[in-house]
Amino acid sequence: MARTALLARGAALALALAALSAPAMAQGSDPLASLSPEKKAFLSDPAVLARFGLTDEKLQVALAGRSAADVDAYASALMAVVEDSKYMAGRDPSEIALNPQARGWNASTTLRPKLFDKRKRDDGPFSLKRYLFQRGGVPTFADAPVALRKEDLVAGRVEVAFVGVPLDFSSGWRDSKHAPMALRGMDGLVGADADGGVDPGLLLSIADYGDLAIDPMAPERGLPHVRMMIAEMASVGVVPFIVGGDHAVMFADVAAMVDTYGAGKVALVQFDAHAGAELNGDHLISDTQTLTRLMQQNLLRGSDVTLVGLHGRDADPATQKRLTDSGARILPTAAIQERGWQAVTKEILAGLKQGPDNVFISFDMSVLDPGDAPASGRPVPGGITMREAIPMVRQLCAQTKVVGFDLLDAAPILDPTYVSRMSANYILHACLSGIALRKKGAATPISAEQEGAVKSARKKS
């Protein structure tokens, strides 16, 4: 790092002393003309220039009137900085050292055998309530009974199972690990959906599958276990509702769907301010490159990816072009604001009809405007509103075969009020309502006019 900083300063110094070192070039001439082909190509690469905060125009201004020797020294210094920042065998470790002799290497992911249960019970979800009509008590997602094993999901014919993945180890503002606990204790997941015209808790068999173990010091170690457990849930016909955790969790979630349904048979709809498609990260998995890894490992094709709500500084033109060139569809926040959520949702649905039937929806809280959800791990101003997000999610879950849903990057500690937690639960409830509507055979939620007509007909009868 010290050498990199010194070389960068050296490049600036070469320019500062240019007037003293040699005769200056004529004004208006190309300052790169005297360089070797290799160096000229280097300084003509937009990606290289962007890395140093330069453009072609800025470079021309900076080098104008400088001597050929100074321009050559400048190019050499920048090339040395780039080389110095790369991995070098013998100097840099290629792996993070772990201790395989640890007695509890897999202790956190070792499932408790059924034989160890102190009380024998029949398989199936079980209630934690003392009273028949109890409000409150031990909190669970959607006030649902608890399931601990796959056998419980099967015996209870569970259709939707919530599961927490408290991973909090990537690039955002930390606290995603507390989201599963915080959302269990917050309102918004129980009761009828007034706009949808359905109570998912009555129509669906729902369970809380607890939290999955992760390695809080190394996502690379924890995510394979998460992937296996989510795939196990899906293998018995359950729709997993995963509550993270930062956006690195999406890799395990989508990979589990592909493990269950097959490569090329899962489509992803990702609500997110960030694409999660960065390249050249030091780690192979993080919340900033989840989509990159899914596509590089051929778990997803570009044509099966729809990004919704992209906005902010991470959605640079180069990233967007790379994604659209691969076939991905990008519907930024600006499109929702300009055309309305109805038109954009219609376009998403039309695109999904051209791809796999199985749809996984990933909802990162950063897609919402911080006014509706300030407690996001990577908040970005100017996002979509809850008034837009709820009907979009409900309609997508009602009109497609949703095989999984995750809600990620909620960071409760960043919001001292209840707003972010309630918003997160309302998003989850919107998808539950959509799935219930689909089961009921209603393609779209009941409109206010339809509801009024139904009420009038009931009164007359």
C-alpha positions in Angstrom: 0.0 0.0 0.0 2.8 2.4 0.8 4.5 1.8 -2.5 1.2 2.4 -4.3 0.8 5.7 -2.6 4.4 6.8 -3.4 4.0 5.9 -7.0 0.8 7.8 -7.3 2.5 10.8 -5.7 5.4 10.3 -8.1 3.0 10.5 -11.1 1.7 13.9 -9.8 5.3 15.1 -9.1 6.3 14.2 -12.7 3.7 16.7 -13.9 4.5 19.3 -11.4 8.2 19.3 -12.4 7.5 19.0 -16.1 8.4 22.6 -16.9 11.9 22.1 -15.5 12.8 18.8 -17.0 12.8 19.3 -20.8 11.5 21.4 -23.6 7.8 21.5 -23.7 5.7 20.1 -26.6 4.0 22.4 -29.0 0.5 23.4 -27.9 -2.2 21.5 -29.7 -0.1 18.4 -30.4 -1.2 15.0 -29.2 0.7 14.4 -25.9 0.4 10.6 -26.3 2.0 10.6 -29.8 5.5 10.1 -28.5 4.6 7.1 -26.3 5.2 3.4 -27.1 2.2 1.5 -28.4 1.8 -0.2 -25.1 1.8 3.0 -23.0 -0.4 4.8 -25.5 -3.0 1.9 -25.3 -2.8 2.0 -21.5 -3.6 5.8 -21.3 -6.3 5.4 -24.0 -8.2 2.8 -22.0 -11.3 4.4 -20.4 -11.4 1.8 -17.6 -7.8 2.7 -16.6 -8.5 6.4 -16.7 -11.7 6.0 -14.6 -9.7 4.2 -12.0 -7.6 7.3 -11.5 -10.5 9.7 -11.8 -9.6 10.8 -15.3 -11.2 11.0 -18.6 -9.6 11.5 -22.0 -10.4 15.2 -21.9 -8.9 15.6 -18.4 -5.8 13.6 -19.4 -5.3 15.9 -22.5 -5.6 19.0 -20.3 -3.2 17.6 -17.7 -0.5 16.6 -20.3 -0.8 19.5 -22.6 2.5 21.3 -23.2 4.5 18.7 -21.3 7.7 17.2 -22.6 7.8 13.7 -24.1 10.0 12.5 -21.3 7.6 13.8 -18.6 4.6 12.2 -20.4 6.5 8.9 -20.6 7.4 9.1 -16.9 3.7 9.8 -16.0 2.5 6.8 -18.0 5.2 4.6 -16.4 4.2 5.7 -12.9 0.5 4.9 -13.5 1.4 1.5 -15.0 3.5 0.8 -12.0 0.6 1.7 -9.7 -1.7 -0.7 -11.5 0.8 -3.5 -11.4 1.5 -2.9 -7.7 -2.2 -3.2 -6.9 -2.4 -6.7 -8.4 -1.9 -10.0 -6.6 1.7 -11.1 -6.5 2.7 -14.7 -5.8 5.2 -14.9 -3.0 4.2 -11.5 -1.7 0.5 -11.9 -1.1 -1.4 -14.7 0.5 -3.8 -16.4 -1.9 -6.0 -17.9 0.9 -7.3 -16.9 4.3 -5.8 -19.2 6.9 -8.2 -21.2 8.9 -7.7 -23.8 11.6 -9.1 -27.2 10.4 -7.8 -28.7 13.7 -10.4 -26.8 15.6 -12.6 -29.2 17.7 -15.8 -27.4 16.7 -15.0 -26.8 13.0 -18.6 -27.7 12.0 -20.2 -27.3 15.4 -22.4 -24.4 14.4 -24.0 -26.2 11.4 -24.4 -29.6 13.1 -28.1 -30.4 13.3 -29.4 -31.7 16.6 -30.6 -35.3 16.1 -34.3 -35.9 16.8 -33.2 -38.5 19.3 -32.0 -35.7 21.6 -35.5 -34.1 21.9 -36.4 -34.2 25.6 -40.1 -34.4 24.8 -41.4 -36.7 22.1 -43.8 -35.2 19.7 -45.4 -35.9 16.4 -43.9 -34.4 13.3 -45.3 -31.0 12.2 -45.2 -27.3 13.2 -46.0 -26.6 16.8 -47.4 -23.5 18.5 -45.5 -21.5 21.1 -48.7 -19.9 22.5 -50.1 -20.6 25.9 -53.5 -19.1 25.2 -55.8 -20.0 22.4 -56.3 -16.4 21.2 -53.1 -15.0 22.5 -51.6 -11.8 21.2 -47.9 -11.4 21.7 -45.9 -14.0 23.5 -42.8 -15.6 21.9 -42.5 -13.8 18.6 -42.5 -15.7 15.3 -42.7 -14.6 11.7 -46.4 -14.1 10.8 -47.4 -15.3 14.2 -46.9 -18.8 12.7 -46.1 -22.1 14.4 -42.5 -23.3 14.6 -40.9 -26.0 12.5 -37.5 -27.4 13.2 -36.9 -30.1 10.7 -37.8 -31.1 7.2 -40.2 -33.7 8.6 -42.2 -30.9 10.3 -42.6 -29.1 7.0 -43.8 -32.3 5.3 -46.2 -33.4 8.0 -47.7 -29.9 8.3 -48.0 -29.6 4.5 -46.4 -26.2 4.9 -46.6 -24.0 1.9 -44.6 -21.0 3.0 -41.8 -21.1 5.6 -40.0 -18.1 6.9 -36.3 -18.6 7.8 -33.8 -16.1 9.1 -30.2 -15.8 7.9 -28.4 -13.3 10.2 -25.4 -12.7 8.0 -23.8 -9.2 8.5 -20.3 -9.3 7.0 -20.2 -7.4 3.7 -19.8 -3.8 2.6 -22.9 -2.1 4.1 -23.6 -0.3 7.4 -23.7 -3.1 9.8 -26.7 -4.6 11.6 -28.4 -6.9 9.2 -27.8 -9.8 11.6 -30.6 -8.4 13.9 -33.2 -8.2 11.1 -34.7 -11.7 11.6 -35.2 -11.1 15.3 -36.5 -7.5 14.9 -39.0 -8.4 12.2 -40.4 -11.3 14.2 -41.3 -8.9 16.9 -42.8 -6.2 14.6 -46.4 -5.8 13.3 -47.3 -6.0 9.7 -47.2 -9.7 8.9 -50.5 -10.8 10.3 -54.1 -10.1 9.0 -55.9 -9.4 5.9 -54.6 -7.3 3.0 -57.2 -4.6 2.5 -56.0 -3.9 -1.1 -55.5 -7.5 -2.0 -58.8 -8.6 -0.5 -57.3 -11.7 1.1 -55.9 -12.9 4.4 -52.8 -15.0 3.6 -52.7 -16.4 7.1 -56.1 -18.1 6.6 -55.4 -19.4 3.1 -51.8 -20.5 3.4 -50.1 -23.0 5.7 -47.2 -20.9 7.1 -44.4 -21.9 9.5 -41.4 -20.2 11.1 -38.3 -22.4 10.3 -36.1 -20.5 12.8 -32.7 -19.1 11.9 -29.9 -20.8 9.9 -26.3 -20.9 11.2 -23.7 -18.7 9.5 -20.0 -18.1 10.1 -19.9 -14.5 11.4 -16.3 -14.2 10.4 -16.3 -15.7 6.9 -19.4 -15.6 4.6 -17.5 -18.1 2.3 -17.9 -20.8 5.0 -21.5 -20.1 6.0 -23.2 -19.7 2.7 -22.8 -23.3 1.5 -24.8 -24.4 4.6 -27.5 -21.8 3.9 -27.7 -23.0 0.3 -28.1 -26.6 1.4 -30.8 -25.8 3.9 -32.8 -23.6 1.6 -32.7 -26.2 -1.1 -33.9 -28.8 1.4 -36.9 -26.6 2.1 -37.7 -26.1 -1.6 -37.3 -29.9 -2.2 -40.4 -30.6 -0.2 -42.6 -28.1 -2.0 -42.1 -25.2 0.4 -41.7 -21.6 -0.7 -38.9 -20.3 1.4 -39.2 -16.7 2.6 -35.7 -15.8 3.6 -35.0 -12.8 5.9 -31.4 -11.7 5.8 -28.8 -10.7 6.4 -27.0 -8.6 3.8 -27.2 -9.1 0.1 -24.5 -11.8 -0.1 -27.3 -14.1 1.1 -29.0 -13.9 -2.3 -26.2 -16.0 -3.8 -27.1 -19.0 -1.5 -30.8 -18.4 -2.0 -30.8 -18.3 -5.8 -28.2 -21.1 -6.0 -30.6 -23.3 -3.8 -33.4 -22.6 -6.2 -31.2 -23.7 -9.1 -30.2 -26.8 -7.2 -33.8 -27.7 -6.8 -35.4 -26.8 -10.1 -32.4 -27.0 -12.4 -30.1 -24.6 -14.3 -32.0 -22.4 -16.8 -35.3 -23.0 -15.0 -35.2 -20.1 -12.5 -35.8 -16.4 -13.2 -34.7 -13.7 -10.8 -36.5 -10.4 -10.1 -34.2 -8.3 -8.0 -35.5 -5.1 -6.4 -32.4 -3.2 -5.5 -30.7 0.2 -5.7 -27.5 -1.6 -6.4 -26.9 -4.2 -9.1 -24.6 -6.4 -7.0 -22.7 -6.9 -10.2 -19.2 -5.5 -9.4 -16.1 -7.2 -10.9 -12.7 -7.8 -9.5 -13.5 -7.9 -5.8 -10.9 -9.1 -3.5 -13.3 -11.8 -2.1 -15.2 -14.2 -4.4 -18.5 -13.4 -2.6 -19.9 -10.2 -1.1 -23.0 -8.2 -1.2 -21.6 -6.0 -4.0 -21.0 -8.9 -6.5 -23.7 -11.5 -5.8 -25.2 -11.2 -9.2 -21.8 -11.4 -10.8 -21.0 -14.7 -9.1 -24.5 -16.2 -10.0 -23.9 -15.4 -13.7 -20.2 -16.4 -13.8 -21.1 -19.8 -12.3 -23.8 -20.3 -14.8 -26.5 -20.4 -12.2 -28.3 -17.6 -13.9 -28.4 -16.5 -17.5 -28.5 -12.8 -18.2 -31.9 -13.2 -20.0 -33.4 -14.5 -16.8 -32.5 -11.5 -14.7 -34.7 -8.4 -14.2 -33.4 -5.6 -12.1 -36.0 -3.2 -10.6 -35.4 0.1 -8.9 -31.7 0.6 -9.8 -30.6 4.1 -8.8 -27.7 6.0 -7.2 -24.0 5.9 -7.7 -23.4 2.2 -8.1 -25.4 1.9 -11.3 -22.6 3.1 -13.6 -23.1 3.0 -17.4 -20.4 0.4 -17.9 -22.1 -2.0 -15.4 -25.5 -1.4 -16.9 -24.2 -2.0 -20.4 -22.5 -5.2 -19.4 -25.7 -6.5 -17.9 -28.0 -5.5 -20.7 -25.5 -7.0 -23.2 -25.9 -10.3 -21.4 -29.7 -10.1 -21.8 -30.7 -8.7 -18.4 -33.6 -6.2 -18.2 -33.1 -3.1 -16.1 -36.1 -1.0 -15.0 -34.6 1.8 -12.9 -36.4 3.9 -10.3 -36.7 6.7 -12.9 -38.9 4.4 -15.1 -41.3 3.8 -12.2 -41.5 7.5 -11.4 -42.0 8.5 -15.0 -44.3 5.7 -16.2 -46.0 4.6 -13.0 -45.7 1.3 -11.1 -48.5 -0.3 -13.1 -46.9 0.1 -16.5 -43.5 -1.1 -15.2 -45.0 -4.1 -13.4 -46.8 -5.0 -16.6 -43.5 -4.9 -18.5 -41.8 -7.1 -15.8 -44.6 -9.7 -16.1 -44.4 -9.6 -19.9 -40.6 -10.3 -19.7 -41.1 -13.1 -17.3 -43.5 -14.9 -19.6 -40.6 -15.3 -22.0 -38.4 -17.1 -19.5 -38.6 -19.9 -16.9 -41.8 -20.5 -15.0 -40.1 -20.6 -11.6 -39.5 -17.0 -10.3 -37.4 -16.0 -7.3 -37.9 -12.4 -6.0 -35.2 -10.7 -4.1 -36.1 -7.5 -2.3 -33.2 -5.4 -1.0 -34.4 -2.6 1.4 -32.1 -0.2 -0.4 -34.6 0.0 -3.3 -36.9 2.0 -1.0 -36.5 5.7 -0.4 -34.8 6.3 3.0 -37.9 8.2 4.0 -39.8 4.9 4.0 -37.0 2.7 5.2 -34.0 4.6 6.7 -32.6 1.4 8.2 -31.0 -0.1 5.1 -27.5 -1.5 5.0 -26.7 0.6 2.0 -29.4 3.3 1.7 -29.7 5.5 -1.4 -31.8 8.6 -1.6 -34.5 8.8 -4.4 -35.8 5.3 -4.2 -39.3 3.9 -4.8 -42.0 4.5 -2.2 -43.9 1.9 -0.2 -47.0 3.1 -2.1 -45.3 1.7 -5.3 -43.4 -1.3 -3.8 -46.4 -3.0 -2.1 -48.6 -3.3 -5.1 -45.7 -4.2 -7.4 -44.6 -7.1 -5.1 -48.2 -8.2 -4.5 -49.0 -8.4 -8.2 -45.8 -10.1 -9.1 -46.4 -12.8 -6.5 -50.0 -13.2 -7.6 -49.3 -13.5 -11.3 -46.1 -15.6 -11.4 -45.1 -18.9 -9.9 -42.9 -17.6 -7.0 -40.7 -20.4 -5.7 -38.8 -18.2 -3.2 -38.6 -14.7 -1.8 -35.9 -13.0 0.2 -35.9 -9.7 2.0 -32.4 -8.4 2.6 -30.3 -5.6 4.0 -32.6 -4.4 6.7 -30.5 -3.0 9.5 -32.8 -2.3 12.5 -30.3 -0.5 14.7 -30.1 2.4 12.2 -33.8 3.3 12.7 -34.8 4.2 16.3 -38.4 4.2 15.2 -40.6 1.3 14.0 -40.8 2.6 10.4 -38.2 0.4 8.7 -39.2 -2.8 10.4 -42.9 -2.2 9.6 -42.1 -1.4 6.0 -40.1 -4.6 5.7 -42.9 -6.7 7.1 -45.4 -5.1 4.8 -43.3 -6.0 1.8 -43.2 -9.7 3.0 -47.0 -9.6 3.7 -47.6 -8.2 0.1 -45.9 -11.3 -1.4 -47.8 -13.6 1.0 -51.0 -11.9 -0.2 -50.0 -12.4 -3.8 -49.3 -16.1 -3.3 -52.6 -16.5 -1.5 -54.4 -14.7 -4.4 -52.8 -17.1 -6.8 -53.9 -20.1 -4.8 -57.4 -18.6 -4.6 -57.5 -18.3 -8.3 -57.6 -14.5 -8.4 -55.1 -13.2 -10.9 -55.1 -9.7 -9.6 -56.0 -8.0 -6.3 -59.5 -6.8 -5.7 -60.0 -3.2 -6.7 -61.9 -0.7 -4.6 -64.7 -0.7 -7.2 -64.9 -4.5 -7.2 -64.9 -4.6 -3.4 -67.8 -2.1 -3.4 -69.7 -4.1 -5.9 -69.3 -7.3 -3.8 -70.5 -5.5 -0.7 -73.5 -4.2 -2.5 -74.4 -7.6 -3.8 -74.2 -9.1 -0.3 -76.5 -6.4 1.1 -79.1 -7.1 -1.6 -78.9 -10.9 -1.0 
